[in-house]
């Protein structure tokens, strides 16, 4: 497919005529003839009553198609070499869904569905590129919400103080939707913020990371909520409190950006500067010092199935026996954690959302894949042993835990490691 291994290219076209709107991703773009062929084969299938959802080439490349609202077609092409065809298909379907919601978040559904001027739409779509590139590149390790559709969270050492400040700040700004972001993760949010659709919480966090990376101290940004308000815009007021710490609210016409910045930010957040610095100190571990993890935990992802919140971290184990196989690098651990999450949730564990694949692809899976049908019960645990590490998944009515441990940990002991890790985090933080 003329792409480098592991690279992904995203194509956006009009669904009716196949006019290219933009391409993002791999540095070496696909030729126009290839783009036309990818669109043409999908249109040909549609004319024959067949919905083409995905395919794999002889060279190991994966292509997925998705049409949204009979208006926009998104195509993702991956050169392979990351985690196998099954893993890549899930990743790419999730990517297309996130990109569509990103377009709605920034432009609104009406402008995408009722296209009056294609050239104008091309220009407007440029405002989405920073957010789309963030979804494609996955530069920030430890941000898994794009895949899980759970809010990436940081559990602060003083949650009550921060919760009170977020609630008060949002109320003073005539809003019920407020959120505090630390290291790109949610440290505290109002009750109504958590009631937003999980995809909206994830994309708003991604937008906050993008706006923070721009270097601006504050901004007034119009956003549409893909599920709750796809046609009516809200104002997103964002303020940088410290480097790596941002607060935002979703509000209506009032207050003005200047009034909120000059009259509210200092009033609510100046007294909490040291508390915010304590949050920053938690870092990528995402867990307060009160949580004691076993030394043989390489990486973990913990999801609260009720609140759709998650925490994850990668650690460097200490005091391992001499002569142990070399441990995977930090970046490799993040990749293995994603792969194991997809492995577990597509084969064993319950999905709270049916958004991993489009309905037509799901129907095809139901007819061709009977792996899960072989179980007479809902699996609660699973494990996987590879040449790099051992992985264990644990599901309870409220939580899902995905754990990586070194090969030196006996297989029969992994379940004990997982249950102790889950208990340590939940008892200390209440997640």
C-alpha positions as a printed Julia matrix, in Angstrom:
431×3 Matrix{Float64}:
   0.0     0.0    0.0
   3.08    2.26  -0.24
   2.96    3.15   3.46
   5.61    2.48   6.08
   4.93   -0.33   8.56
   2.76    0.83  11.42
   1.76    4.1    9.75
  -1.89    5.05   9.35
  -3.43    7.34   6.77
  -6.91    8.8    7.09
  -8.95    9.76   4.04
 -12.12   11.86   4.09
 -14.41   12.11   1.08
 -17.96   13.12   0.28
 -20.1     9.98   0.39
 -22.24   10.81  -2.66
 -19.6    11.91  -5.17
 -16.29   10.76  -3.69
 -14.74   14.24  -3.74
 -11.64   14.2   -1.46
 -12.01   16.59   1.49
  -8.71   15.94   3.3
  -6.04   13.36   4.05
  -4.07   13.11   7.3
  -1.52   10.76   8.71
   1.44    9.09   7.0
   4.06   11.46   5.61
   3.93    9.72   2.21
   0.36   10.1    1.03
  -1.4     7.57  -1.13
  -1.68    8.53  -4.81
  -4.99    9.96  -5.99
  -5.56    6.88  -8.15
  -5.38    4.63  -5.08
  -7.74    6.9   -3.13
 -10.17    6.78  -6.07
  -9.93    2.99  -6.18
 -10.64    2.67  -2.45
 -13.73    4.82  -2.86
 -14.75    3.08  -6.06
 -14.65   -0.44  -4.66
 -16.86    0.65  -1.75
 -19.35    2.3   -4.11
 -19.35   -0.8   -6.35
 -20.16   -3.0   -3.36
 -22.98   -0.69  -2.35
 -24.44   -0.91  -5.83
 -24.49   -4.7   -5.5
 -26.17   -4.61  -2.1
 -22.94   -5.35  -0.21
 -21.53   -3.13   2.53
 -17.73   -3.2    2.47
 -16.52   -2.6    6.02
 -12.9    -3.77   6.03
 -10.34   -5.83   4.16
  -6.77   -7.04   4.52
  -4.29   -7.02   1.65
  -1.82   -9.79   0.83
   0.94   -7.57   2.21
  -0.74   -7.32   5.63
  -2.22   -3.83   5.22
  -5.67   -3.15   6.68
  -8.32   -0.88   5.15
 -11.61    0.07   6.82
 -14.49    2.14   5.46
 -17.32    3.94   7.24
 -20.02    6.27   5.92
 -21.59    8.7    8.39
 -25.04   10.23   7.9
 -24.91    9.36   4.18
 -22.71   12.43   3.84
 -19.08   11.81   4.79
 -16.99    8.73   4.04
 -13.93    8.05   6.18
 -11.3     5.52   5.12
  -8.4     4.42   7.32
  -5.42    2.6    5.82
  -2.78    0.98   8.0
   0.36   -0.68   6.66
   0.28   -3.32   9.41
   3.08   -4.46  11.66
   1.55   -3.4   15.0
  -0.66   -6.0   16.63
  -2.2    -8.32  14.05
  -5.19   -7.91  11.73
  -7.85   -8.31  14.44
  -6.26   -5.66  16.65
  -5.77   -3.26  13.75
  -9.36   -3.63  12.58
 -10.65   -2.71  16.03
  -8.25    0.24  16.29
  -9.17    1.62  12.9
 -12.93    1.29  13.38
 -12.58    3.15  16.68
 -10.42    5.78  14.96
 -13.05    6.46  12.29
 -15.75    6.8   14.91
 -13.62    9.21  16.95
 -12.74   11.29  13.89
 -16.4    11.67  12.93
 -17.28   12.76  16.45
 -14.33   15.15  16.32
 -15.7    16.73  13.12
 -19.11   17.14  14.78
 -17.51   18.54  17.94
 -15.75   21.33  16.04
 -18.07   22.06  13.08
 -21.49   20.77  14.1
 -23.54   18.08  12.4
 -25.52   20.39  10.1
 -22.45   21.66   8.25
 -21.32   18.07   7.62
 -24.68   16.64   6.59
 -26.0    19.56   4.53
 -22.98   20.35   2.36
 -23.72   23.44   0.28
 -20.2    24.36  -0.81
 -17.5    21.68  -0.9
 -14.61   24.15  -1.14
 -15.82   26.03   1.91
 -16.19   22.75   3.82
 -12.59   21.86   2.94
 -11.42   25.15   4.46
 -13.55   24.71   7.57
 -12.26   21.18   8.11
  -8.74   22.54   8.63
  -9.8    23.65  12.11
 -10.14   19.95  13.01
  -6.66   18.92  11.89
  -4.85   19.41  15.23
  -7.39   17.24  17.04
  -7.42   14.61  14.26
  -3.62   14.45  14.25
  -3.68   13.87  18.0
  -6.03   10.91  17.48
  -3.81    9.53  14.73
  -0.39    9.99  16.3
  -1.17    8.94  19.9
   1.9    10.87  21.02
   1.01   11.09  24.71
   1.64    7.72  26.31
  -0.92    6.66  28.86
  -3.9     8.25  27.12
  -6.13    5.29  26.26
  -9.57    6.92  26.23
  -9.54    7.11  22.42
  -9.62    3.31  22.45
 -11.62    2.51  25.6
 -14.08    5.43  25.48
 -13.5     5.81  29.2
 -12.28    9.09  30.69
  -8.53    9.04  31.33
  -8.3    10.08  34.98
  -5.68   11.13  37.49
  -6.56   10.4   41.11
  -5.33   13.36  43.2
  -4.14   13.18  46.81
  -6.74   15.78  47.96
  -9.85   15.08  45.85
 -12.35   16.78  48.19
 -10.65   20.2   47.92
 -10.46   20.03  44.14
 -14.04   18.81  43.81
 -15.32   21.71  45.9
 -13.32   24.19  43.82
 -14.53   22.78  40.48
 -18.16   22.82  41.63
 -17.88   26.39  42.92
 -16.03   27.64  39.84
 -18.6    26.14  37.47
 -21.52   27.53  39.45
 -19.96   31.02  39.49
 -19.58   30.77  35.71
 -23.31   30.0   35.3
 -22.53   26.43  34.32
 -23.15   22.91  35.56
 -20.33   21.48  33.46
 -16.81   21.98  34.8
 -13.62   19.95  34.62
 -10.02   20.1   35.94
  -7.37   18.54  33.69
  -3.9    17.58  35.02
  -1.32   16.07  32.67
  -4.08   15.68  30.09
  -6.23   13.61  32.46
  -9.34   14.47  34.46
  -8.56   15.12  38.12
 -12.01   16.44  39.1
 -15.28   17.28  37.36
 -18.84   18.27  38.17
 -21.6    15.68  38.32
 -23.15   16.9   35.06
 -19.77   16.6   33.29
 -19.68   12.9   34.14
 -23.22   12.56  32.76
 -22.05   13.53  29.27
 -21.73   10.65  26.82
 -18.41    8.82  27.31
 -17.29    9.74  23.78
 -17.94   13.41  24.53
 -15.9    13.33  27.74
 -13.0    11.68  25.9
 -13.07   14.13  22.98
 -13.41   17.18  25.21
 -10.33   15.99  27.12
  -8.5    15.57  23.81
  -9.56   19.08  22.76
  -8.29   20.46  26.05
  -4.9    18.8   25.48
  -4.78   20.29  21.99
  -5.67   23.79  23.21
  -3.16   23.52  26.05
  -0.41   22.5   23.61
  -1.09   25.66  21.59
   0.42   27.69  24.43
  -2.54   29.99  25.03
  -3.33   30.91  28.64
  -7.08   31.03  28.01
  -9.59   30.66  25.2
 -13.28   30.85  24.35
 -14.0    27.97  21.96
 -17.37   26.96  20.44
 -18.1    23.21  20.59
 -20.95   20.91  19.64
 -21.67   17.8   21.7
 -21.85   14.86  19.22
 -24.51   13.04  21.26
 -26.16   15.7   23.42
 -26.12   18.78  21.18
 -24.84   18.08  17.65
 -26.54   21.12  16.08
 -26.37   23.79  18.8
 -22.98   25.1   19.95
 -21.85   25.68  23.53
 -18.95   27.81  24.7
 -15.91   26.04  26.13
 -14.01   28.43  28.41
 -10.53   27.11  29.18
  -7.9    28.57  31.53
  -4.35   27.45  32.27
  -3.78   27.47  36.04
  -0.24   26.03  36.01
   1.85   24.42  33.32
   0.12   21.07  32.89
  -3.04   22.11  34.78
  -6.13   23.49  33.01
  -9.71   24.12  34.07
 -12.69   24.5   31.75
 -16.45   25.01  31.79
 -19.19   24.55  29.21
 -21.51   27.55  29.33
 -23.9    29.77  27.43
 -23.57   33.45  26.43
 -22.33   34.49  29.88
 -19.87   35.07  31.44
 -17.44   36.74  29.06
 -13.94   35.3   28.83
 -12.47   38.45  30.41
 -14.91   38.4   33.34
 -14.27   34.73  34.07
 -10.5    35.13  33.79
 -10.22   38.29  35.87
 -12.95   37.67  38.44
 -13.28   33.92  38.91
 -10.0    32.12  38.2
  -7.98   33.84  40.89
 -10.82   33.73  43.4
 -11.24   29.95  43.25
  -7.8    28.65  42.3
  -5.16   30.93  43.85
  -5.73   29.41  47.34
  -5.19   25.94  45.87
  -1.86   26.44  44.11
  -0.01   24.03  46.41
  -2.78   21.45  46.08
  -2.5    21.7   42.3
   1.26   21.23  42.53
   0.64   18.08  44.57
  -1.53   16.85  41.69
   1.24   17.53  39.21
   3.62   15.53  41.39
   1.43   12.44  40.94
   2.6    12.47  37.32
   1.99    9.67  34.84
   1.52    7.19  37.67
  -2.0     8.67  37.95
  -2.33    7.22  41.45
  -1.69    9.02  44.76
   1.1     7.9   47.1
  -1.47    6.22  49.34
  -1.77    3.43  46.73
   0.91    0.8   47.21
   1.42   -1.42  44.16
   3.26   -4.71  44.13
   6.8    -4.46  42.71
   6.04   -7.06  40.03
   3.36   -4.96  38.28
   4.65   -3.79  34.9
   1.55   -1.93  33.71
  -2.13   -1.67  34.51
  -5.4    -0.31  33.16
  -8.31   -0.1   35.6
 -11.79    0.8   34.34
 -14.82    1.64  36.47
 -17.63    0.17  34.38
 -20.33    2.3   36.05
 -18.72    5.75  35.8
 -16.7     5.02  32.62
 -13.55    6.35  34.28
 -10.13    4.74  33.96
  -6.6     5.02  35.34
  -3.51    3.46  33.8
   0.22    3.48  34.38
   3.46    1.78  33.38
   6.1     1.14  36.02
   9.73    0.0   36.13
   9.86   -3.01  38.43
  12.61   -3.28  41.02
  14.28   -6.18  42.82
  13.65   -8.65  40.01
  15.61  -11.94  40.17
  18.95  -11.86  38.29
  18.97  -13.54  34.91
  15.35  -12.65  34.14
  14.48  -12.03  30.47
  14.79   -8.41  29.42
  11.64   -6.44  30.2
   9.76   -4.63  27.44
  10.39   -0.89  27.19
   7.94    1.65  28.53
   6.53    2.46  25.09
   6.23   -1.25  24.32
   4.32   -1.81  27.57
   1.77    0.8   26.52
   1.38   -0.96  23.19
   1.02   -4.38  24.84
  -1.59   -2.98  27.23
  -3.69   -1.74  24.3
  -3.37   -5.05  22.49
  -4.36   -7.03  25.58
  -7.35   -4.74  26.18
  -8.61   -5.41  22.64
  -7.87   -9.14  23.0
  -9.88   -9.36  26.22
 -12.85   -7.19  25.25
 -13.37   -8.75  21.83
 -13.2   -12.33  23.1
 -14.17  -12.53  26.76
 -15.38   -9.47  28.63
 -18.63   -7.54  28.39
 -18.59   -4.31  26.41
 -20.64   -1.48  27.9
 -20.71    0.09  24.43
 -21.28   -1.48  21.04
 -19.13    1.09  19.3
 -15.99   -0.85  18.48
 -17.32   -1.81  15.04
 -20.19   -0.46  12.92
 -23.54   -2.32  12.94
 -23.01   -3.92   9.54
 -19.61   -5.28  10.6
 -21.06   -6.52  13.89
 -23.76   -8.46  12.06
 -21.12  -10.11   9.93
 -19.09  -11.01  13.02
 -22.15  -12.54  14.65
 -22.52  -14.86  11.67
 -18.87  -15.82  11.3
 -17.3   -15.71  14.75
 -18.66  -18.11  17.32
 -15.74  -18.0   19.76
 -17.75  -16.45  22.59
 -20.75  -18.66  21.85
 -18.71  -21.6   23.09
 -19.04  -20.33  26.66
 -22.06  -21.19  28.8
 -21.19  -18.34  31.17
 -19.77  -14.83  31.13
 -15.98  -15.12  31.6
 -14.65  -13.15  34.56
 -10.91  -13.72  34.11
  -8.48  -14.36  31.28
  -4.74  -14.5   30.85
  -2.23  -14.49  28.04
   1.44  -15.54  28.06
   3.75  -14.18  25.35
   7.49  -14.01  24.81
   7.59  -10.51  26.39
   5.35  -10.67  29.47
   2.3   -12.25  31.06
  -1.09  -10.51  30.97
  -4.15  -10.99  33.15
  -7.67   -9.59  32.84
 -10.12   -9.46  35.71
 -13.79   -8.44  35.46
 -16.14   -7.72  38.36
 -19.63   -6.16  38.26
 -18.05   -2.72  38.78
 -14.49   -2.94  37.41
 -12.27   -4.27  34.66
  -8.54   -4.62  35.37
  -5.91   -5.35  32.72
  -2.48   -6.18  34.11
   1.0    -6.87  32.7
   3.63   -8.68  34.81
   7.14  -10.01  34.07
   7.62  -13.55  32.81
   9.26  -14.44  36.12
   5.9   -14.25  37.93
   4.46  -17.79  38.14
   1.32  -18.15  36.03
  -0.66  -19.56  38.96
   0.15  -16.42  41.01
  -1.02  -13.81  38.49
  -4.62  -13.9   39.7
  -3.45  -13.1   43.25
  -1.38  -10.19  41.92
  -4.44   -8.86  40.07
  -6.9    -9.16  42.96
  -4.43   -7.51  45.37
  -3.82   -4.66  42.88
  -7.54   -4.06  42.38
  -8.16   -4.07  46.14
  -5.25   -1.68  46.82
  -6.45    0.91  44.3
 -10.17    0.76  45.09
  -9.74    0.82  48.89
  -7.37    3.8   48.73
  -9.17    5.91  46.14
 -12.76    4.7   45.86
 -12.51    4.5   42.07
